[in-house]
Amino acid sequence: MTAEKSLRVCEKGHKYYKSSECPSCPTCDKENKPKSGFHSKLSSPARNALVHEGIDTLKELSKLTEKEILKVHGIGPASLPIMRTSLEEEGLSFKE
C-alpha cells in the first residue's frame, strides 16, 4: 500500500509532490546544498536531519553512537559509511 502524493508549495513558490509528512522542498534542498564539508556528501534527508538535530560539525557528530544516529528520522544505513569516513579524516569516530 503506497501513500497518495499531495501537491505542495514551499515558501519560495516551488511546487512538488510528497507522500510523507516531510516538509522539505526538493528544489530548495538542491539550491541550499553545501558545496563543501561533510554535509555536502550526504543525501538531502540525512543532511536535513542533522541540521534539525543541531549537528553542524563532525565534533558534534562524534558525540553520538551509530545506534543513536540511526534513530534520527531521515538518516539511514547508507549514510553511515559517509559519516564514518568524514569522521576518520578528522581523526574522530562515533562514540562507542
C-alpha positions in Angstrom: 0.0 0.0 0.0 1.5 3.3 -1.1 0.5 6.6 0.3 -1.0 9.1 -2.1 1.1 12.0 -3.1 -0.2 15.5 -2.5 0.8 18.7 -4.3 2.6 21.2 -2.0 4.0 24.6 -2.5 7.0 25.8 -0.5 7.6 29.3 0.9 9.5 30.2 -2.3 6.7 29.1 -4.5 8.2 25.8 -5.7 5.6 23.1 -6.5 6.3 19.5 -5.6 4.5 16.3 -4.7 5.2 14.3 -1.4 3.6 11.3 0.1 5.2 11.8 3.5 4.8 14.5 6.2 8.3 15.7 5.5 8.0 19.5 4.7 11.3 19.9 2.8 11.1 21.1 -0.8 13.3 19.2 -3.2 14.1 22.3 -5.2 15.1 24.3 -2.1 17.2 21.3 -0.9 19.2 21.3 -4.2 19.6 25.1 -4.1 20.8 25.0 -0.4 23.2 22.0 -0.7 26.5 22.9 0.8 29.5 23.0 -1.6 32.0 21.6 0.9 32.2 19.9 4.3 30.7 16.6 5.4 27.1 17.8 5.0 27.8 18.2 1.2 28.5 14.4 0.9 25.1 13.4 2.5 21.7 12.9 0.9 19.1 15.7 1.5 17.1 13.7 4.1 20.3 12.9 6.1 21.6 16.5 5.8 18.2 17.9 6.8 18.0 15.5 9.8 21.4 16.5 11.1 20.6 20.2 10.7 17.3 19.7 12.5 19.1 18.0 15.4 21.7 20.8 15.6 24.6 18.7 14.4 26.7 21.2 12.4 30.2 19.8 13.0 32.0 16.5 13.0 32.9 17.0 16.6 29.2 17.2 17.5 28.5 14.1 15.4 31.3 12.2 17.2 29.4 12.6 20.5 26.8 10.1 19.2 26.9 6.3 18.8 26.0 4.8 15.4 22.8 3.4 17.0 21.8 6.9 18.2 22.4 8.5 14.8 20.3 5.8 13.1 17.4 6.6 15.3 17.2 10.1 13.9 14.4 10.3 11.3 16.0 10.9 7.8 19.2 9.0 8.5 19.6 5.5 7.1 22.3 2.9 6.9 23.6 4.2 3.6 24.7 7.4 5.4 26.9 5.7 8.0 29.9 4.9 5.7 30.0 8.6 4.5 29.8 9.8 8.1 32.4 7.3 9.3 34.8 8.3 6.6 34.3 12.0 7.3 35.0 11.4 11.0 38.1 9.3 10.3 39.5 12.0 8.0 39.4 14.4 11.0 40.8 11.8 13.5 37.4 11.3 15.1 34.9 8.4 15.3 31.4 7.7 16.6 31.1 7.3 20.3 31.5 3.7 21.5 
